[in-house]
Amino acid sequence: MFKKVIKFLLVLALIALVAIQFIRPEKNADGYKSVAAFESETKPSARVASILKENCYDCHSDQTQYPWYAEIAPFSLWLDGHIEDGKKHFNVSAWSTYSIKKKEHKLEELVEKVENNEMPLQSYALLHGGLPEADKKLLLQWAGVARLQYKHQMEVSSTE
């Protein structure tokens, strides 16, 4: 009796696994052009742009480089959830729609998350490698300079 129940549950799990393969999350398809306005405005160095591409854009832009396992459910659904959540909090592809105050605040959050080792996520770092200290330092320096630009713009607009 116990073997029949186990066999039934295994067959049911296999059927569910096959069925879930037909659920296909929509993928980001805008490519590099979606981050062009962000990079043009914040002016990262070539190295910082590379750091952003390797560690941030997959979840925080419409320029996601999907790994091979993104085609297999439930991994595809898990990745889609991470990407949607990441873009909800900080989406460089929507940078041109942000106010100056919001841009400064998003960069402030970036600094905070990177300094506290909350970004990139541990699950991302396990699969893609972490953010080396030298890269972290460059990223934080760039974000600090970019924040100053927006703070200055807010000060100028408040005095006018």
C-alpha positions in Angstrom: 0.0 0.0 0.0 2.8 2.5 1.0 4.7 1.7 -2.3 1.6 2.4 -4.3 1.1 5.8 -2.6 4.7 6.7 -3.2 4.5 5.6 -6.8 1.3 7.6 -7.3 2.9 10.7 -5.8 6.0 10.4 -8.0 3.9 10.0 -11.1 1.8 13.0 -10.1 5.0 15.1 -9.4 6.3 14.1 -12.9 3.1 15.2 -14.5 3.1 18.5 -12.7 6.8 19.0 -13.7 5.9 18.4 -17.3 2.8 20.6 -17.2 4.6 23.5 -15.6 7.0 23.6 -18.6 4.2 25.2 -20.6 4.1 28.3 -18.3 6.6 30.6 -20.0 7.3 34.0 -18.4 7.8 36.9 -20.7 11.5 37.8 -21.1 13.2 41.1 -21.4 14.0 41.8 -25.0 15.1 45.4 -25.2 18.8 44.7 -25.2 21.6 47.2 -24.5 19.7 50.2 -25.8 17.5 50.0 -22.7 20.4 51.1 -20.5 21.9 53.7 -22.8 20.0 56.7 -21.3 21.1 55.6 -17.8 24.8 55.3 -18.8 24.7 58.5 -20.8 23.4 60.4 -17.8 25.4 58.8 -15.0 28.6 58.4 -17.0 30.1 55.2 -15.6 33.7 54.4 -16.6 34.2 51.5 -18.9 35.0 49.3 -15.9 32.0 50.5 -13.9 29.8 49.9 -17.0 31.2 46.4 -17.1 30.5 45.8 -13.4 26.9 47.1 -13.9 26.4 44.8 -16.8 27.9 41.7 -15.1 26.2 42.3 -11.7 23.2 44.5 -11.9 21.5 44.7 -15.3 20.2 41.1 -15.3 17.7 42.0 -12.6 17.6 45.8 -12.7 17.0 46.5 -16.4 15.3 45.3 -19.6 18.7 43.9 -20.6 18.7 40.4 -19.0 21.2 37.8 -20.1 19.3 34.6 -19.4 21.3 31.5 -18.4 20.5 28.1 -19.9 18.3 27.0 -17.0 16.0 30.0 -17.5 14.2 27.7 -20.0 13.3 25.1 -17.4 10.5 25.5 -14.9 10.4 26.0 -12.0 13.8 27.9 -12.4 12.3 30.1 -15.1 9.5 31.2 -12.7 12.0 31.8 -9.9 14.2 33.9 -12.1 11.2 35.8 -13.4 10.2 36.6 -9.9 13.7 37.9 -9.1 13.8 40.1 -12.2 10.3 41.6 -11.6 11.2 42.3 -8.0 14.5 43.8 -9.0 13.0 46.1 -11.6 10.3 47.2 -9.2 12.9 48.5 -6.8 15.4 49.9 -9.3 15.0 49.8 -13.1 17.8 51.5 -15.1 15.7 51.0 -18.2 13.1 53.4 -16.8 15.8 55.9 -15.7 14.5 58.6 -18.0 11.1 58.5 -16.4 12.5 59.1 -12.8 12.5 62.6 -11.3 15.9 64.1 -10.3 15.0 63.4 -6.6 14.1 59.8 -7.4 17.3 59.3 -9.3 19.4 60.6 -6.4 17.4 58.3 -4.0 17.9 55.2 -6.2 21.6 55.8 -6.3 21.5 56.3 -2.5 19.8 52.9 -2.2 22.3 51.3 -4.5 25.2 52.6 -2.3 23.4 51.3 0.9 22.7 47.9 -0.6 26.2 47.4 -1.9 27.9 48.6 1.2 25.7 46.3 3.3 26.5 43.3 1.0 22.8 43.0 0.2 23.5 43.4 -3.6 24.1 41.4 -5.6 21.8 38.9 -3.9 23.5 35.9 -2.4 21.6 33.5 -4.8 22.9 35.5 -7.8 26.5 35.7 -6.4 26.5 31.9 -5.9 25.8 31.3 -9.5 27.6 34.2 -11.1 30.3 35.0 -8.6 30.4 37.8 -6.0 31.4 41.4 -6.3 35.1 41.7 -5.6 36.1 44.4 -3.2 38.0 46.4 -5.9 34.9 46.4 -8.1 32.7 47.3 -5.1 34.9 50.3 -4.3 34.7 51.5 -8.0 31.0 51.1 -8.1 30.5 53.0 -4.8 32.8 55.8 -6.0 30.9 56.2 -9.3 27.5 56.1 -7.5 28.7 58.8 -5.1 29.8 61.1 -7.9 26.6 60.5 -9.8 24.5 61.3 -6.6 26.4 64.6 -6.2 25.3 65.5 -9.8 21.6 65.0 -8.8 22.0 66.7 -5.4 23.4 69.7 -7.2 20.6 69.7 -9.7 18.0 69.6 -6.8 19.8 72.5 -5.1 19.9 74.6 -8.3 16.2 74.0 -9.0 15.2 74.8 -5.4 16.9 78.2 -5.6 15.3 79.2 -8.8 
